[in-house]
Amino acid sequence: VDLAIREQREGASGAKGKTGTRAFMAIGALLGEQHSFMHDLESFFWVLFWICIHYHGDGEDVGPTEFDNWNYESDNNLVRAKK
């Protein structure tokens, strides 16, 4: 299975532009790399991360967090924060 992913992950998905919520974007997408499905998987991780840090187990919002500024950072600063 790992080799199958390695072989397929090099190909581009065909996406033409960079759109979406920047806090959820993959690091490679922020750096301008050609889009691949691995960027989509990483974006899913960032959405899950966001949900986990913003809500308690019972669904209650925890309020502002230190990560809320990710929506306003430059691409380079956001890449550094995610690394």
N, CA, C and O of each residue as an XYZ file, in Angstrom:
332
protein
N       0.823     -1.196      0.000
C       0.000      0.000      0.000
C       0.866      1.258      0.000
O       0.569      2.204     -0.731
N       1.916      1.288      0.795
C       2.770      2.474      0.848
C       3.403      2.780     -0.504
O       3.505      3.942     -0.897
N       3.824      1.744     -1.211
C       4.425      1.969     -2.521
C       3.406      2.498     -3.520
O       3.742      3.308     -4.384
N       2.162      2.043     -3.404
C       1.119      2.541     -4.295
C       0.909      4.034     -4.075
O       0.744      4.784     -5.037
N       0.913      4.466     -2.839
C       0.752      5.888     -2.546
C       1.947      6.667     -3.073
O       1.794      7.741     -3.655
N       3.129      6.122     -2.866
C       4.330      6.828     -3.321
C       4.302      7.026     -4.833
O       4.669      8.092     -5.327
N       3.874      6.016     -5.557
C       3.839      6.125     -7.007
C       2.826      7.172     -7.463
O       3.097      7.927     -8.397
N       1.674      7.226     -6.822
C       0.595      8.102     -7.267
C       0.715      9.526     -6.731
O       0.135     10.441     -7.314
N       1.429      9.735     -5.670
C       1.438     11.045     -5.034
C       2.222     12.086     -5.823
O       2.109     13.280     -5.546
N       3.004     11.661     -6.788
C       3.805     12.603     -7.556
C       2.988     13.333     -8.617
O       3.379     14.414     -9.059
N       1.868     12.764     -9.028
C       1.077     13.373    -10.085
C       0.236     14.536     -9.597
O      -0.196     14.569     -8.445
N       0.010     15.487    -10.486
C      -0.815     16.649    -10.155
C      -2.286     16.290    -10.269
O      -2.658     15.414    -11.049
N      -3.116     16.961     -9.497
C      -4.549     16.692     -9.531
C      -5.245     17.447    -10.652
O      -6.347     17.074    -11.053
N      -4.626     18.490    -11.159
C      -5.231     19.267    -12.226
C      -5.902     20.541    -11.742
O      -6.426     21.298    -12.560
N      -5.903     20.801    -10.451
C      -6.496     22.031     -9.932
C      -5.738     23.236    -10.487
O      -4.509     23.226    -10.547
N      -6.470     24.266    -10.890
C      -5.852     25.407    -11.570
C      -5.425     26.535    -10.631
O      -4.445     27.225    -10.916
N      -6.123     26.735     -9.538
C      -5.826     27.890     -8.702
C      -5.741     27.544     -7.233
O      -5.957     26.403     -6.823
N      -5.421     28.562     -6.452
C      -5.299     28.393     -5.004
C      -6.480     29.111     -4.357
O      -6.467     30.334     -4.220
N      -7.494     28.356     -3.964
C      -8.657     28.931     -3.308
C      -8.939     28.165     -2.031
O      -8.529     27.014     -1.880
N      -9.632     28.801     -1.127
C     -10.021     28.135      0.106
C      -9.617     28.929      1.331
O      -9.035     30.009      1.231
N      -9.934     28.378      2.475
C      -9.590     29.001      3.745
C      -8.121     28.732      4.021
O      -7.711     27.578      4.144
N      -7.334     29.783      4.119
C      -5.881     29.650      4.195
C      -5.434     28.841      5.397
O      -4.437     28.124      5.315
N      -6.148     28.938      6.517
C      -5.762     28.174      7.713
C      -5.809     26.670      7.454
O      -5.126     25.904      8.134
N      -6.603     26.246      6.485
C      -6.757     24.822      6.183
C      -5.893     24.365      5.010
O      -5.885     23.179      4.681
N      -5.178     25.270      4.384
C      -4.379     24.919      3.203
C      -3.127     24.141      3.580
O      -2.516     24.379      4.622
N      -2.764     23.219      2.723
C      -1.532     22.452      2.900
C      -0.325     23.375      2.754
O      -0.375     24.376      2.040
N       0.742     23.026      3.432
C       1.963     23.828      3.375
C       2.455     23.958      1.930
O       2.815     25.052      1.493
N       2.471     22.857      1.198
C       2.913     22.899     -0.195
C       2.050     23.805     -1.053
O       2.562     24.493     -1.935
N       0.753     23.815     -0.807
C      -0.145     24.693     -1.558
C       0.168     26.157     -1.264
O       0.142     26.997     -2.164
N       0.463     26.460     -0.003
C       0.831     27.831      0.367
C       2.137     28.258     -0.291
O       2.338     29.435     -0.588
N       3.019     27.291     -0.515
C       4.314     27.580     -1.139
C       4.239     27.621     -2.662
O       5.243     27.890     -3.322
N       3.055     27.355     -3.229
C       2.879     27.427     -4.669
C       3.217     26.155     -5.420
O       3.343     26.177     -6.644
N       3.366     25.041     -4.709
C       3.644     23.770     -5.385
C       2.458     23.373     -6.254
O       1.325     23.791     -6.013
N       2.735     22.567     -7.262
C       1.665     22.043     -8.099
C       0.761     21.179     -7.228
O       1.241     20.347     -6.459
N      -0.537     21.378     -7.350
C      -1.503     20.713     -6.482
C      -1.524     19.206     -6.709
O      -1.493     18.736     -7.846
N      -1.577     18.450     -5.605
C      -1.727     16.995     -5.682
C      -2.749     16.559     -4.642
O      -3.142     17.347     -3.782
N      -3.172     15.321     -4.722
C      -4.160     14.840     -3.753
C      -3.591     14.818     -2.342
O      -4.355     14.849     -1.378
N      -2.274     14.767     -2.194
C      -1.669     14.806     -0.860
C      -1.939     16.150     -0.186
O      -2.053     16.214      1.038
N      -2.042     17.212     -0.962
C      -2.420     18.508     -0.395
C      -3.838     18.431      0.162
O      -4.124     19.008      1.211
N      -4.726     17.724     -0.531
C      -6.096     17.559     -0.039
C      -6.113     16.805      1.284
O      -6.858     17.163      2.195
N      -5.294     15.764      1.392
C      -5.225     15.002      2.645
C      -4.682     15.862      3.778
O      -5.184     15.802      4.901
N      -3.667     16.655      3.492
C      -3.124     17.536      4.530
C      -4.161     18.586      4.936
O      -4.278     18.915      6.116
N      -4.906     19.108      3.977
C      -5.951     20.077      4.294
C      -7.001     19.473      5.212
O      -7.492     20.140      6.123
N      -7.347     18.217      4.977
C      -8.294     17.527      5.857
C      -7.741     17.469      7.278
O      -8.481     17.663      8.243
N      -6.437     17.203      7.410
C      -5.808     17.198      8.731
C      -5.982     18.550      9.413
O      -6.329     18.605     10.593
N      -5.744     19.655      8.677
C      -5.844     20.986      9.287
C      -7.269     21.301      9.701
O      -7.471     21.978     10.709
N      -8.274     20.833      8.955
C      -9.675     21.015      9.358
C      -9.939     20.253     10.651
O     -10.543     20.791     11.578
N      -9.491     19.007     10.716
C      -9.668     18.200     11.928
C      -8.952     18.846     13.114
O      -9.502     18.908     14.214
N      -7.736     19.324     12.896
C      -6.979     20.031     13.935
C      -7.779     21.225     14.452
O      -7.886     21.430     15.661
N      -8.341     22.010     13.533
C      -9.096     23.207     13.889
C     -10.310     22.855     14.758
O     -10.591     23.523     15.753
N     -11.012     21.811     14.370
C     -12.179     21.375     15.144
C     -11.753     20.962     16.546
O     -12.404     21.317     17.529
N     -10.663     20.215     16.636
C     -10.191     19.713     17.936
C      -9.766     20.831     18.878
O      -9.979     20.725     20.086
N      -9.174     21.892     18.359
C      -8.703     22.962     19.249
C      -9.775     24.000     19.554
O      -9.609     24.797     20.476
N     -10.873     24.008     18.799
C     -11.905     25.016     19.006
C     -13.153     24.508     19.722
O     -14.024     25.307     20.065
N     -13.263     23.208     19.954
C     -14.472     22.676     20.580
C     -14.129     21.648     21.641
O     -13.218     20.836     21.482
N     -14.892     21.706     22.738
C     -14.792     20.674     23.770
C     -15.494     19.418     23.264
O     -16.180     19.459     22.243
N     -15.327     18.309     23.966
C     -15.938     17.046     23.566
C     -17.448     17.112     23.444
O     -18.036     16.377     22.650
N     -18.091     17.986     24.224
C     -19.554     18.101     24.174
C     -20.031     19.068     23.092
O     -21.225     19.352     22.996
N     -19.102     19.576     22.277
C     -19.450     20.477     21.183
C     -19.433     21.944     21.565
O     -19.734     22.798     20.731
N     -19.087     22.256     22.809
C     -19.044     23.647     23.252
C     -17.805     24.346     22.685
O     -16.694     23.818     22.740
N     -18.024     25.535     22.143
C     -16.931     26.336     21.582
C     -16.015     26.802     22.708
O     -16.496     27.298     23.727
N     -14.702     26.651     22.539
C     -13.751     27.057     23.581
C     -13.400     28.538     23.493
O     -12.712     29.055     24.373
N     -13.852     29.223     22.466
C     -13.529     30.637     22.310
C     -12.258     30.826     21.501
O     -11.749     29.880     20.901
N     -11.748     32.050     21.486
C     -10.542     32.346     20.696
C      -9.340     31.516     21.145
O      -9.181     31.215     22.328
N      -8.502     31.153     20.180
C      -7.273     30.414     20.468
C      -6.099     31.139     19.818
O      -6.284     32.077     19.042
N      -4.906     30.695     20.143
C      -3.708     31.300     19.556
C      -3.603     31.044     18.055
O      -2.795     31.676     17.374
N      -4.412     30.126     17.538
C      -4.343     29.776     16.115
C      -5.296     30.604     15.254
O      -5.252     30.512     14.027
N      -6.148     31.405     15.874
C      -7.110     32.196     15.107
C      -6.429     33.184     14.160
O      -6.998     33.542     13.129
N      -5.223     33.625     14.497
C      -4.517     34.567     13.620
C      -4.055     33.912     12.322
O      -3.612     34.613     11.413
N      -4.144     32.589     12.212
C      -3.773     31.907     10.970
C      -4.603     32.416      9.797
O      -4.160     32.332      8.652
N      -5.784     32.936     10.060
C      -6.632     33.451      8.989
C      -6.104     34.757      8.406
O      -6.549     35.183      7.340
N      -5.159     35.397      9.097
C      -4.694     36.723      8.696
C      -3.193     36.786      8.412
O      -2.679     37.845      8.050
N      -2.497     35.683      8.570
C      -1.043     35.639      8.354
C      -0.715     35.620      6.861
O      -1.531     35.198      6.041
N       0.477     36.077      6.523
C       0.966     35.937      5.147
C       1.242     34.453      4.889
O       1.341     33.660      5.825
N       1.363     34.094      3.623
C       1.643     32.694      3.283
C       2.908     32.201      3.977
O       2.914     31.114      4.555
N       3.975     32.986      3.925
C       5.250     32.562      4.520
C       5.160     32.408      6.032
O       5.699     31.449      6.585
N       4.488     33.336      6.711
C       4.335     33.219      8.166
C       3.474     32.020      8.536
O       3.735     31.344      9.532
N       2.453     31.759      7.736
C       1.585     30.612      8.003
C       2.346     29.302      7.809
O       2.173     28.365      8.588
N       3.178     29.232      6.787
C       4.008     28.039      6.568
C       4.917     27.810      7.768
O       5.029     26.685      8.256
N       5.568     28.870      8.248
C       6.451     28.736      9.423
C       5.676     28.271     10.651
O       6.168     27.440     11.414
N       4.487     28.792     10.847
C       3.673     28.408     12.007
C       3.253     26.941     11.936
O       3.191     26.263     12.961
N       2.967     26.454     10.740
C       2.516     25.069     10.583
C       3.657     24.068     10.684
O       3.430     22.902     11.005
N       4.881     24.510     10.414
C       6.014     23.595     10.509
C       6.365     23.441     11.958
O       7.298     22.711     12.293
